[in-house]
Amino acid sequence: MATPCCSFELEAECALPSVSGGPARAGTLTLPHGTVSTPAFMPVGTRGTVRGLTSAEIRGSGAQMLLCNTYHLWVRPGHERVARLGGLHRFANWTGPILTDSGGYQVFSMRDRNKVSEKGVRIRSPEDGEWRMLTPELAVEIQEAMGVDIAMAFDECLEQPATRERTIESTDRTTRWLKRCIAARRHEDRTALFGIVQGGLFDDLRAAHAQELTELDLPGYAIGGLSVGEVKERMVEVTAHTTAHLPKHKVRYLMGVGHPIDIVEAVFRGVDLFDCVLPTRSGRHGQAYTSVGRVNLMNGRYAEQDEPLDPACDCMACMTVSRGYLRHLFKCGEQLGKRLASEHNLTYYQRLVSRLREAIQAGDTARLEALRVEAKVATAPVPF
């Protein structure tokens, strides 16, 4: 049997009286390319790059781990080429751990150009218009060939709302695909496989699927199929209900979430790992998460403001330029504005999860509640 390449040590828990679910957790995830202190947020480098930023800038934001996308790297440049060039870590100049989404999200995001069958998903690529068949076996082959630390099992992600019948059909298929992924593994010694809990917005289906996947004794479990159209309150409820049925000593990953307040609420309910495009996508569009609210740098009110973007931040943008200058960059279409705002947002997210970890380790519920208030402020647009 191959030596496990992924382990999780639960170091501290802290329950909040105001929260139904949880407790919040702090731990250490150990992987072939390093350790990750949790709670942790992974920047999204879909094609092996966080758009507009260098690997040094990503590391400088405090990021420990990167998320890349199996489907897009398969299409271009191809996993065989990545492997020939030394694997994804060397290819992308990222020395820390990498997790790859299996491509299952493309079943949801490109549902207007794919066809799902028991074999897998036939997807028409937006890059070249060609049809390609992605199967559970191929998803594992691609991820292992690139040498990533964590490979996600191939799953079917449903849009919401979805009927109970459709949700059962999809969740059962996700389980069958997971078992095919397990059978397809060839490099358990260097790439861990995580399963993805589905079940839509039905609590009983979530619980049953979590328990079914737990019996497979995987090194980690993700909560999928959320932040795809449901209301925020329901997303939080389903997250809490799902974590209650996951193993205590295995890492828990909430996929594709979210705004600062979404991350805080999920941490309070026992989630360890996160990813989302929001900090960098918002940054490219002039939206900055700050301790005084979400700033829209396209707004004329900032044209003559000489103060930093966020006085509580020590990122490159906040330490070197003013809000007025950042707005000028965006109005001129200069790429530097997008880069600085993206780097700031990543730094804000990393500082947030780091402070959550510190408060959990200290058992400081008052500090955790204060971070919840700050995250609400940071998520909401600055009022006029």
C-alpha positions in Angstrom: 0.0 0.0 0.0 1.2 3.5 -0.9 2.3 5.8 1.9 -0.4 8.5 2.6 0.7 11.8 1.1 -2.0 13.9 2.9 -2.7 14.3 6.6 -4.6 16.7 8.7 -4.0 17.5 12.3 -6.8 19.2 14.2 -5.2 21.6 16.7 -8.0 23.7 18.2 -11.7 24.2 18.2 -13.8 27.1 19.3 -17.6 27.1 19.5 -19.6 30.3 19.3 -22.8 30.6 21.3 -24.4 32.5 18.4 -23.8 29.8 15.8 -25.8 26.7 15.2 -23.2 24.3 13.9 -19.5 24.2 14.1 -17.3 24.5 16.1 -14.7 26.6 14.2 -11.4 24.8 13.7 -7.7 25.4 13.4 -5.4 22.8 12.0 -2.5 21.9 9.8 -2.8 20.1 6.4 0.4 18.4 5.5 1.1 17.7 1.8 4.1 16.7 -0.4 4.9 20.4 -1.2 4.5 21.8 2.3 2.1 22.4 5.1 -1.0 24.6 5.1 -2.3 26.3 8.3 -6.1 26.2 8.3 -8.5 27.9 7.9 -6.9 28.7 4.6 -7.9 30.4 1.4 -6.6 29.3 -2.0 -6.3 31.9 -4.8 -7.7 30.6 -8.1 -5.1 30.1 -10.8 -7.4 28.5 -13.4 -4.8 28.1 -16.1 -1.8 27.8 -13.8 -1.8 31.6 -13.2 -3.7 33.9 -11.0 -4.6 36.5 -13.6 -2.2 39.4 -13.7 -0.1 38.4 -10.7 3.3 36.7 -10.4 3.9 33.8 -8.1 6.0 36.0 -5.9 3.1 38.4 -5.5 0.7 35.6 -4.7 3.1 34.3 -2.0 3.5 37.9 -0.8 -0.2 38.1 -0.2 0.2 35.3 2.4 -1.2 32.5 0.2 0.0 29.0 1.1 -1.8 26.9 -1.5 -3.0 27.4 -5.1 -6.0 26.1 -6.9 -5.8 25.3 -10.6 -8.3 23.8 -13.1 -8.0 20.4 -14.6 -10.2 21.0 -17.6 -8.6 24.3 -18.8 -5.0 22.9 -18.4 -6.1 19.8 -20.2 -7.3 21.8 -23.2 -4.3 24.2 -23.1 -1.4 23.4 -22.9 -2.3 19.8 -22.2 -1.3 17.7 -19.2 1.4 15.7 -21.2 3.2 18.9 -22.0 2.9 20.1 -18.3 4.4 16.8 -17.2 7.3 17.0 -19.8 8.1 20.5 -18.4 8.5 19.2 -14.9 4.9 19.2 -13.6 2.6 22.0 -12.7 4.6 23.3 -9.7 7.7 23.9 -11.9 5.6 25.0 -14.9 3.8 27.7 -12.8 6.7 28.5 -10.6 4.7 27.7 -7.5 6.6 25.8 -4.7 3.7 25.3 -2.3 0.9 22.8 -2.5 -1.5 22.8 -5.4 -5.1 21.5 -5.5 -6.8 21.0 -8.9 -10.6 21.1 -9.5 -11.5 18.0 -11.5 -13.4 19.8 -14.2 -16.7 18.9 -12.6 -17.5 22.6 -12.2 -17.5 23.0 -16.0 -20.4 20.6 -16.0 -22.3 23.5 -14.3 -20.6 26.6 -15.8 -20.6 25.4 -19.4 -23.9 23.5 -19.3 -25.0 25.2 -22.5 -22.1 23.5 -24.3 -21.9 20.0 -22.7 -23.6 16.7 -22.7 -23.6 14.5 -19.6 -23.8 10.7 -19.7 -22.8 7.9 -17.4 -19.5 7.7 -19.2 -18.6 11.3 -18.4 -19.1 14.8 -19.9 -18.7 15.7 -23.5 -17.8 19.4 -23.6 -17.4 21.8 -26.5 -14.3 23.9 -25.8 -14.8 27.7 -26.0 -11.1 28.0 -27.0 -11.2 26.0 -30.2 -14.8 24.8 -30.6 -13.8 21.1 -30.4 -15.8 18.5 -28.5 -13.8 16.6 -25.8 -14.9 13.8 -23.5 -13.8 14.1 -19.9 -14.3 11.0 -17.8 -13.5 10.2 -14.1 -10.6 8.1 -15.3 -9.2 10.9 -17.5 -9.7 13.5 -14.8 -7.5 11.5 -12.4 -4.9 10.8 -15.1 -4.6 14.5 -15.9 -4.3 15.6 -12.3 -1.8 12.9 -11.4 0.3 13.6 -14.5 0.7 17.2 -13.5 1.9 16.1 -10.1 -0.6 18.1 -7.9 -0.9 17.6 -4.2 -4.7 17.2 -4.2 -6.8 15.9 -7.0 -10.6 16.4 -6.8 -12.9 13.6 -7.8 -14.9 14.2 -10.9 -18.5 15.1 -10.0 -21.7 16.6 -11.4 -22.5 20.1 -10.1 -26.1 21.0 -10.4 -27.5 24.5 -10.8 -30.2 25.6 -8.3 -33.0 25.2 -8.0 -33.1 21.5 -8.8 -35.8 19.0 -8.2 -35.3 16.2 -5.6 -35.5 13.6 -8.4 -32.8 15.4 -10.4 -30.7 15.9 -7.3 -30.8 12.2 -6.4 -29.9 11.2 -9.9 -27.0 13.5 -10.0 -25.7 12.7 -6.5 -25.8 8.9 -7.3 -23.8 9.5 -10.5 -21.3 11.6 -8.5 -20.8 8.6 -6.2 -20.3 6.2 -9.1 -17.8 8.6 -10.7 -16.0 8.9 -7.4 -15.5 5.1 -7.2 -14.2 5.1 -10.7 -11.8 7.9 -9.7 -10.6 5.8 -6.8 -10.0 2.8 -9.1 -8.1 4.9 -11.6 -5.5 6.2 -9.1 -1.9 5.3 -10.0 0.1 7.8 -7.8 -1.4 7.7 -4.3 2.0 8.4 -2.9 2.2 11.9 -4.3 -1.4 13.0 -5.2 -4.3 12.7 -2.7 -7.9 12.3 -3.9 -10.7 14.2 -2.2 -14.4 13.3 -2.6 -17.1 15.9 -3.1 -20.3 15.8 -1.1 -23.4 16.7 -3.2 -27.1 16.5 -2.4 -28.3 19.9 -3.5 -30.4 21.8 -0.9 -31.9 18.7 0.6 -30.6 18.1 4.1 -31.3 14.4 4.2 -29.5 13.8 0.8 -26.5 15.8 2.0 -26.3 13.8 5.2 -26.7 10.5 3.3 -24.0 11.4 0.8 -21.6 12.6 3.4 -22.0 9.4 5.3 -21.6 7.3 2.1 -18.4 9.1 1.2 -17.0 8.9 4.7 -17.1 5.1 4.5 -14.6 5.3 1.6 -12.1 6.8 4.0 -10.6 9.5 1.8 -8.0 11.9 3.1 -10.3 14.9 2.7 -13.9 15.9 1.8 -15.3 18.9 -0.1 -18.7 20.4 0.0 -19.8 21.0 -3.6 -22.9 22.3 -5.3 -23.2 25.5 -3.3 -22.9 29.2 -4.3 -24.7 28.2 -7.6 -27.9 30.2 -7.2 -29.3 29.5 -3.8 -29.9 32.2 -1.2 -27.0 32.9 1.2 -28.9 31.8 4.3 -29.6 28.4 2.8 -26.0 28.0 1.7 -24.9 28.6 5.4 -27.5 26.1 6.7 -26.5 23.4 4.2 -22.8 23.9 5.0 -23.5 23.5 8.7 -25.6 20.4 8.1 -23.0 18.8 5.9 -20.0 19.4 8.2 -21.9 17.8 11.0 -21.8 14.5 9.0 -18.1 14.7 8.0 -15.2 13.1 9.9 -13.8 15.3 12.6 -10.1 14.5 11.8 -10.3 15.0 8.0 -9.9 18.3 6.3 -13.1 20.0 5.0 -13.2 22.1 1.9 -16.1 24.4 0.8 -15.8 24.9 -2.9 -16.1 28.2 -4.7 -17.1 30.4 -1.6 -17.1 33.4 -1.5 -17.3 36.9 0.0 -15.5 37.6 3.3 -18.6 37.2 5.3 -19.4 33.9 3.6 -15.9 32.5 4.6 -16.3 33.7 8.2 -19.7 32.0 8.5 -18.4 28.8 7.0 -15.4 28.8 9.3 -17.7 29.2 12.3 -19.5 26.0 11.0 -16.4 23.9 10.8 -14.9 24.4 7.3 -11.1 24.5 6.9 -10.4 25.3 3.2 -11.8 27.7 0.7 -11.3 29.0 -2.9 -13.0 31.6 -4.9 -12.4 33.9 -7.9 -14.0 36.9 -6.2 -11.0 38.6 -4.8 -9.1 38.7 -8.1 -12.1 39.1 -10.4 -13.5 41.9 -8.3 -10.0 43.5 -8.2 -9.8 43.5 -12.0 -13.1 45.4 -12.1 -12.1 48.0 -9.5 -13.8 46.5 -6.5 -11.7 46.3 -3.3 -12.5 44.6 0.0 -11.4 46.9 2.8 -11.9 47.3 6.6 -14.3 50.2 5.8 -16.3 48.4 3.2 -16.2 47.3 -0.5 -14.7 50.2 -2.4 -15.7 50.8 -6.1 -12.7 52.6 -7.5 -14.6 53.6 -10.6 -16.7 55.9 -8.5 -15.9 59.6 -8.9 -15.9 60.2 -5.1 -12.4 58.7 -5.0 -10.8 60.9 -7.7 -9.2 63.3 -5.2 -8.7 61.1 -2.2 -5.1 60.9 -1.2 -5.5 58.3 1.5 -4.6 54.6 1.0 -7.1 52.1 -0.2 -7.3 50.5 3.3 -5.5 52.1 6.2 -5.4 48.7 8.0 -3.6 47.0 5.2 0.1 46.7 4.4 -0.1 45.4 0.8 1.8 47.1 -2.0 -1.2 49.2 -3.1 -2.0 50.4 0.4 1.6 51.2 1.2 2.6 53.0 -1.9 -0.4 54.7 -3.8 -3.6 56.6 -3.1 -7.2 55.8 -3.9 -7.1 58.7 -6.3 -4.1 57.2 -8.2 -5.7 53.8 -8.3 -8.9 55.3 -9.7 -6.8 57.1 -12.3 -5.2 53.8 -13.4 -8.6 52.2 -13.9 -10.0 55.1 -15.8 -7.0 55.0 -18.1 -7.3 51.3 -18.6 -3.9 50.7 -17.1 -3.2 47.1 -16.2 -1.3 48.2 -13.1 -4.6 49.2 -11.4 -6.1 45.7 -11.9 -2.9 44.1 -10.6 -2.7 46.2 -7.5 -6.4 45.9 -6.6 -6.2 42.1 -7.1 -3.1 41.8 -4.9 -4.8 43.9 -2.2 -7.9 41.7 -2.2 -5.9 38.5 -1.9 -4.0 40.1 1.0 -7.2 41.0 2.7 -8.5 37.5 2.4 -5.3 36.0 3.7 -5.2 38.4 6.6 -8.8 37.5 7.4 -8.3 33.7 7.5 -5.0 34.2 9.5 -6.8 36.3 12.1 -9.6 33.7 12.3 -7.0 31.0 13.0 -5.3 33.1 15.7 -8.7 33.7 17.4 -9.7 30.0 17.2 -6.4 28.9 18.7 -6.8 31.4 21.5 -10.5 30.4 22.1 -11.4 34.1 21.8 -15.1 34.1 20.9 -15.3 37.9 21.3 -12.5 38.3 18.6 -14.3 35.9 16.3 -17.5 37.9 16.6 -15.6 41.1 15.9 -14.2 39.5 12.7 -17.7 38.5 11.7 -18.7 42.2 12.0 -15.6 43.3 10.0 -16.3 40.8 7.3 -19.9 42.1 7.0 -18.5 45.6 6.6 -15.9 44.5 4.0 -18.5 42.6 1.9 -21.0 45.5 1.8 -20.4 48.4 -0.6 -19.2 51.6 1.0 -22.4 53.7 1.6 -22.8 57.1 0.0 
